[in-house]
Amino acid sequence: MKITFLGTGTSHGIPVIACHCPVCTSADSRDRRYRSSIMVEDGEGRIVVDTGYEFRLQMLRCDVDRLDAVLYTHHHADHLSGIDDLRVFSQKRNMTVYSNRETLSYIKDHYSYAFDTHGFPGNPHLSAVALEPLVEVKIAGIPVLPLPVEHGKVTHMPIFGYRFSDFAYITDCTYIPDEVFDALQGVKVLAIGALRKRPHGAHFSFDEAYEAGKRAGAERIYFTHINHETGYNEIDSLYEDAFSAYDGLVLEI
């Protein structure tokens, strides 16, 4: 299984507009982060998780000419707003997008034209399938286990992380239920959202994400969904067995 990190930044991206901090002006290409997304490939199957603002640029950067499906974690703009560019992959056949019911309801409401079977031919042609928490399915031949977690200590927004066999991906998280930790046991690599050093009301800090990764029993932990307060080299030196993901990182699992 091949995992490509298409983007590893938080909602602002890095560099942040009009910011001149050391990270935003860094010469290290690993400090330049599109909004968070990954691509999962196994055999002939190819799935993307989330289509943020730079989805088009991510596809061009990785020279992607075919896509089988999209999984959405939740409906926030930095994870969704590139959905219109799915038109390129859905002209000859409908593409299915997957998530929890709340996310799909929002997507179909706000992007209704993409689900209109009689709409303009140049529109995306999408269909939606709701996934059940902790019920594994195969999508494009790839095993997918939806992991229900919460985004926000106040809103408790239900979102999905995903396990793909020996790899799991969880972003925008502040709470992981016991049953999800049980479902993560045996995972070799966990990519998990870690916004910054300081606590935050809607995202894990580095310490919180690291503790979650250790409780899950992951052999390797990669931080993603990172903001501009901490650069790649500093993040990568925080723990011996946890690392900063970066745009373009490829893992073979």
Number of C-alpha atoms within 10 A of each C-alpha: 15 14 21 19 23 29 29 30 28 25 19 15 24 23 21 18 9 7 12 11 12 14 21 23 14 16 10 12 10 19 26 23 27 27 27 30 28 23 22 19 20 17 10 9 16 21 21 22 25 29 29 22 21 21 27 17 13 23 16 11 11 12 9 13 9 13 19 19 21 22 23 24 29 26 18 15 14 23 23 20 17 17 21 17 17 21 18 16 19 21 15 9 10 19 19 16 21 20 28 21 17 14 21 21 16 14 21 16 11 10 16 13 17 24 18 15 14 9 13 11 10 11 19 26 26 25 16 18 13 14 19 16 18 17 10 17 14 10 17 17 14 19 14 20 23 27 27 21 23 23 22 18 14 10 10 14 16 18 25 28 27 25 22 19 18 15 23 22 23 24 29 27 28 23 19 16 11 10 11 17 15 12 15 25 13 14 19 17 23 25 26 27 28 30 27 21 16 11 14 14 13 19 25 28 22 25 16 19 26 23 13 19 24 16 13 22 19 23 14 17 25 22 28 31 29 34 24 23 13 16 20 20 13 10 18 16 12 14 13 8 14 23 20 25 25 26 23 18 15 16 13 10 12
